[in-house]
Amino acid sequence: MTAAPIALTIGEPAGIGPELACMAWGALRGEVPFFLIGDPAHLPQGTDWTEIAAPDEVSTEGSALPVLPHRFDGPRTPGKPQHAQAKGVVAVIERAVALAASGKAGGLCTLPIHKQALQEGARFGFPGHTEFLAHLCDTDDVVMMLAGPQLRVVPVTIHIPLHEVKLALTPDLIETRIRITHTALQRQFGIAEPRLAVAGLNPHAGEGGRMGREEIDVIAPVLERLRAEGMQIAGPLSADTMFHAAARTNYDAAICMYHDQALIPIKTLDFDQGVNVTLGLPIIRTSPDHGTAFDIAGTGAANPGSTIEALRMAWRLANAAS
């Protein structure tokens, strides 16, 4: 059975989201059925779009971008977020989640939001998209995976200050992240026996305790327990030797201890094709692996590569689950 169309949320209107939506439709028309939720008045001038009332009206045969309208307060101002529009950004995400949860949308792909604008304009109380989606889906344990043609990475801790990472890294958290990743690689990515590589926290993975004992006291016991269950897991490994070409052939995903440890290598290798996939949700969710790019918003200079790949991945995952 073919999945329902993917919902694409507009994100921050002052960013490059409106342009990316149009570029992605031009690239994927006839390949990936999707529709935009947002204000059509925010689309670039001259955009060929058509209004739909429900996802089942989406057609990939026409030239016009299907839009499920959601009106915002005020016009788009590229590069300058408007506080009055923050509530609209949040409401669009909520609407897309509801459509995906009901099965009317096969999943959602989220264009970039600007957290400061949402906090100031809508009292947005979440560190990012991932945590907000978990809240909307009433799910405690979610995993942020960044996936590209050359690498998949999962950070154990995400949007917290670096000085808090050590306290946040508990055996339960590490185990949960690994289990969710392992299951997703099997069920969603079709890898029967996933191979995982787990980074240490400290330089040189602690160097036998001389640079920290987190690897010995916290990480290694979890890995030993999971290996005893049959999981293929290497680590704790020194992060500075995990991401060169030869090392990447030995695993299907890398589990990293904190945000930048995971995101720096994938953004170096796959910046224009990296996709953010939220694992552990009851719905499919992907997003491009970049931000709002206010500096080029409205110029037409945005690169749609990551958005195109995010929509493709959402469609693949949705069909695998249908």
C-alpha positions as CSV (number, residue, x, y, z in Angstrom):
1,M,0.0,0.0,0.0
2,T,1.3,3.5,-0.9
3,A,1.7,6.0,1.9
4,A,-0.2,9.2,2.1
5,P,1.5,12.4,1.0
6,I,4.1,14.0,3.2
7,A,3.3,17.3,5.0
8,L,6.0,20.0,4.6
9,T,5.8,22.7,7.3
10,I,6.8,26.2,6.3
11,G,9.0,26.9,9.3
12,E,10.2,30.5,9.9
13,P,8.7,32.6,7.1
14,A,11.6,35.1,7.3
15,G,14.1,32.3,6.5
16,I,14.7,30.3,3.4
17,G,11.8,27.9,4.0
18,P,9.4,29.4,1.4
19,E,12.0,29.3,-1.3
20,L,13.1,25.7,-0.4
21,A,9.5,24.5,-0.6
22,C,9.2,25.8,-4.2
23,M,12.6,24.4,-5.2
24,A,11.8,21.0,-3.7
25,W,8.5,20.8,-5.6
26,G,10.2,21.6,-8.8
27,A,12.8,18.9,-8.2
28,L,10.5,16.2,-6.8
29,R,7.2,16.7,-8.8
30,G,6.2,13.3,-10.0
31,E,8.5,11.5,-7.6
32,V,7.5,12.4,-4.0
33,P,3.9,13.5,-3.3
34,F,4.0,16.3,-0.7
35,F,2.1,19.4,0.3
36,L,3.1,22.6,2.0
37,I,1.3,23.9,5.2
38,G,1.8,27.6,5.4
39,D,0.7,31.0,4.1
40,P,0.7,31.1,0.3
41,A,1.3,34.8,0.5
42,H,4.8,34.1,1.9
43,L,5.8,32.1,-1.2
44,P,8.2,33.8,-3.7
45,Q,6.5,36.1,-6.2
46,G,5.3,34.2,-9.2
47,T,5.1,30.8,-7.5
48,D,2.7,28.4,-9.2
49,W,0.7,27.0,-6.4
50,T,-2.7,25.4,-5.9
51,E,-4.9,25.4,-2.7
52,I,-6.0,22.0,-1.3
53,A,-8.4,21.3,1.5
54,A,-7.0,18.0,2.5
55,P,-3.9,15.8,1.8
56,D,-5.8,13.4,-0.4
57,E,-6.2,16.1,-3.0
58,V,-2.4,16.2,-3.7
59,S,-1.5,15.3,-7.2
60,T,2.1,14.9,-8.4
61,E,1.1,15.3,-12.0
62,G,0.3,19.0,-12.0
63,S,2.9,21.8,-12.1
64,A,1.5,23.7,-9.1
65,L,2.8,23.3,-5.6
66,P,-0.1,22.0,-3.4
67,V,-0.6,24.2,-0.4
68,L,-2.8,23.6,2.6
69,P,-3.3,27.3,3.6
70,H,-2.5,28.5,7.1
71,R,-2.7,32.2,7.3
72,F,-0.1,34.2,9.3
73,D,-0.3,37.7,10.7
74,G,1.4,40.0,8.3
75,P,3.6,39.7,5.2
76,R,6.9,37.8,4.9
77,T,10.0,39.9,5.7
78,P,13.0,38.0,4.5
79,G,15.8,38.0,7.1
80,K,13.7,39.7,9.8
81,P,11.4,37.5,11.9
82,Q,8.2,39.0,13.0
83,H,7.0,38.2,16.6
84,A,3.4,38.2,15.4
85,Q,4.1,35.3,13.2
86,A,5.6,33.0,15.8
87,K,2.3,31.5,16.9
88,G,1.6,30.6,13.3
89,V,4.9,28.8,13.0
90,V,4.0,26.7,16.1
91,A,0.4,26.1,14.9
92,V,1.6,24.8,11.5
93,I,3.8,22.2,13.2
94,E,0.9,21.1,15.5
95,R,-1.3,20.8,12.5
96,A,1.2,18.7,10.6
97,V,1.7,16.4,13.5
98,A,-2.1,15.9,13.9
99,L,-2.4,15.0,10.2
100,A,0.5,12.5,10.4
101,A,-0.9,11.0,13.6
102,S,-4.3,10.4,12.0
103,G,-2.7,8.8,8.9
104,K,-3.9,11.6,6.6
105,A,-0.3,12.5,6.0
106,G,2.4,9.8,5.6
107,G,4.7,11.8,7.8
108,L,6.1,15.3,8.1
109,C,9.2,17.2,6.9
110,T,9.9,20.3,8.8
111,L,11.6,23.4,7.3
112,P,13.8,25.3,9.7
113,I,12.5,27.3,12.6
114,H,14.2,30.1,14.6
115,K,14.0,29.2,18.3
116,Q,14.7,32.7,19.5
117,A,11.9,34.2,17.4
118,L,9.5,31.5,18.8
119,Q,10.6,32.1,22.4
120,E,10.1,35.8,22.1
121,G,6.9,35.7,20.0
122,A,5.1,32.6,21.3
123,R,6.8,31.8,24.6
124,F,8.1,28.6,23.0
125,G,9.4,26.5,25.8
126,F,11.3,23.8,24.0
127,P,15.0,23.7,23.1
128,G,14.2,22.7,19.5
129,H,12.0,20.9,17.0
130,T,12.8,17.5,18.3
131,E,11.7,18.1,21.9
132,F,8.5,19.9,20.7
133,L,7.6,16.9,18.5
134,A,8.2,14.5,21.4
135,H,5.8,16.6,23.5
136,L,3.1,16.7,20.8
137,C,3.4,12.9,20.4
138,D,3.4,12.3,24.2
139,T,6.7,10.5,23.8
140,D,9.6,10.6,26.3
141,D,12.3,8.8,24.5
142,V,13.2,10.2,21.1
143,V,16.5,10.2,19.2
144,M,17.8,12.7,16.7
145,M,19.7,11.0,13.9
146,L,21.5,13.0,11.2
147,A,21.8,10.8,8.1
148,G,23.7,11.5,4.8
149,P,25.1,9.5,2.0
150,Q,28.4,9.0,3.8
151,L,27.4,8.9,7.5
152,R,24.7,8.4,10.1
153,V,25.2,9.9,13.6
154,V,23.1,10.1,16.8
155,P,24.0,12.4,19.7
156,V,23.1,11.0,23.1
157,T,22.7,14.5,24.5
158,I,21.4,17.2,22.2
159,H,20.5,20.8,23.0
160,I,22.2,21.4,26.4
161,P,25.3,23.4,27.3
162,L,28.6,21.5,27.1
163,H,29.2,21.8,30.9
164,E,26.0,19.9,31.5
165,V,26.8,16.9,29.3
166,K,28.8,15.0,31.9
167,L,25.9,15.1,34.4
168,A,23.3,14.2,31.7
169,L,25.2,11.1,30.5
170,T,23.7,8.3,32.5
171,P,23.8,4.6,31.7
172,D,20.0,4.6,31.2
173,L,20.1,7.4,28.7
174,I,23.0,5.9,26.7
175,E,21.2,2.5,26.6
176,T,17.9,4.1,25.5
177,R,19.6,6.0,22.7
178,I,21.4,2.9,21.5
179,R,18.3,0.7,21.6
180,I,16.1,3.1,19.7
181,T,18.8,3.6,17.1
182,H,19.3,-0.1,16.7
183,T,15.6,-0.8,16.3
184,A,15.2,2.1,13.8
185,L,18.0,0.8,11.7
186,Q,16.3,-2.5,11.5
187,R,12.7,-1.5,10.9
188,Q,13.0,1.8,9.0
189,F,16.4,1.5,7.2
190,G,16.2,-2.2,6.5
191,I,19.5,-3.2,8.1
192,A,19.0,-6.7,9.6
193,E,22.1,-6.6,11.9
194,P,23.1,-3.0,12.5
195,R,26.7,-2.2,13.4
196,L,27.1,0.6,15.9
197,A,30.2,2.6,16.8
198,V,30.0,4.4,20.1
199,A,32.3,7.4,20.9
200,G,33.8,8.1,24.2
201,L,33.3,11.4,26.0
202,N,36.9,12.4,26.7
203,P,39.9,12.9,24.4
204,H,41.3,9.6,23.3
205,A,38.2,7.9,25.0
206,G,39.7,8.8,28.4
207,E,43.1,7.1,27.7
208,G,42.5,4.3,30.2
209,G,41.2,6.7,32.9
210,R,44.0,9.3,32.7
211,M,41.7,11.8,30.9
212,G,38.5,10.9,32.6
213,R,36.7,7.8,33.8
214,E,33.3,8.2,32.1
215,E,34.3,5.6,29.5
216,I,35.2,3.1,32.1
217,D,32.5,3.8,34.7
218,V,29.5,4.8,32.6
219,I,29.8,4.0,28.9
220,A,31.6,0.6,28.7
221,P,29.3,-1.3,31.1
222,V,26.3,-0.4,28.9
223,L,28.1,-1.6,25.8
224,E,29.1,-4.8,27.4
225,R,25.6,-5.5,28.5
226,L,24.2,-4.9,25.0
227,R,26.9,-6.9,23.3
228,A,25.9,-9.8,25.6
229,E,22.4,-9.5,24.0
230,G,23.9,-9.9,20.5
231,M,24.3,-6.3,19.4
232,Q,27.3,-5.5,17.2
233,I,28.8,-2.5,19.0
234,A,32.3,-1.1,18.9
235,G,33.5,1.3,21.6
236,P,34.0,3.4,23.5
237,L,36.1,4.8,20.7
238,S,38.3,7.9,20.4
239,A,36.1,10.3,18.5
240,D,39.0,11.8,16.6
241,T,39.6,8.6,14.7
242,M,36.0,7.5,14.1
243,F,35.0,9.5,11.0
244,H,37.7,9.1,8.3
245,A,36.7,7.1,5.3
246,A,38.2,3.7,6.3
247,A,36.7,3.9,9.8
248,R,33.2,4.7,8.4
249,T,33.1,1.4,6.5
250,N,33.0,-0.5,9.9
251,Y,29.6,0.8,11.2
252,D,26.1,1.8,10.1
253,A,25.7,4.5,12.6
254,A,27.8,6.4,15.1
255,I,26.6,7.1,18.6
256,C,28.1,10.3,20.0
257,M,28.0,11.7,23.5
258,Y,27.1,15.3,22.7
259,H,25.7,17.6,19.9
260,D,28.9,18.9,18.2
261,Q,30.7,15.6,18.4
262,A,28.0,14.2,16.1
263,L,27.1,17.2,14.0
264,I,30.6,18.5,13.0
265,P,31.6,15.3,11.1
266,I,28.3,14.9,9.2
267,K,28.0,18.6,8.3
268,T,31.6,18.4,7.1
269,L,30.9,15.4,4.9
270,D,27.3,15.8,3.9
271,F,26.3,19.5,4.5
272,D,24.0,19.8,1.5
273,Q,22.5,16.3,1.7
274,G,22.3,15.6,5.4
275,V,18.9,14.8,6.8
276,N,17.6,15.1,10.4
277,V,15.4,12.1,11.2
278,T,13.6,11.8,14.6
279,L,13.6,8.2,15.8
280,G,11.2,6.9,18.4
281,L,8.2,9.0,17.4
282,P,4.9,7.2,16.4
283,I,5.1,9.3,13.2
284,I,7.7,9.8,10.5
285,R,9.6,13.1,10.8
286,T,12.6,14.4,8.8
287,S,14.0,17.8,8.2
288,P,16.9,19.5,6.3
289,D,20.1,19.6,8.3
290,H,20.6,23.4,8.3
291,G,19.0,26.6,9.7
292,T,17.0,29.5,8.6
293,A,19.8,31.2,6.7
294,F,18.5,34.8,7.2
295,D,21.4,36.2,5.4
296,I,20.3,34.8,2.0
297,A,16.5,34.6,2.6
298,G,14.6,36.1,-0.3
299,T,17.6,36.1,-2.7
300,G,16.9,32.7,-4.3
301,A,20.4,31.6,-3.4
302,A,19.3,28.8,-1.0
303,N,20.5,25.3,-1.7
304,P,17.5,22.9,-1.7
305,G,19.6,19.7,-1.6
306,S,19.0,18.8,2.1
307,T,15.3,19.6,1.8
308,I,15.0,17.4,-1.3
309,E,16.8,14.5,0.5
310,A,14.7,15.0,3.6
311,L,11.5,14.7,1.6
312,R,12.8,11.7,-0.2
313,M,13.7,10.0,3.0
314,A,10.3,10.8,4.6
315,W,8.6,9.2,1.6
316,R,10.8,6.1,1.8
317,L,10.3,5.7,5.5
318,A,6.5,6.3,5.2
319,N,6.2,3.6,2.5
320,A,8.3,1.2,4.5
321,A,5.9,1.6,7.4
322,S,2.7,1.4,5.4
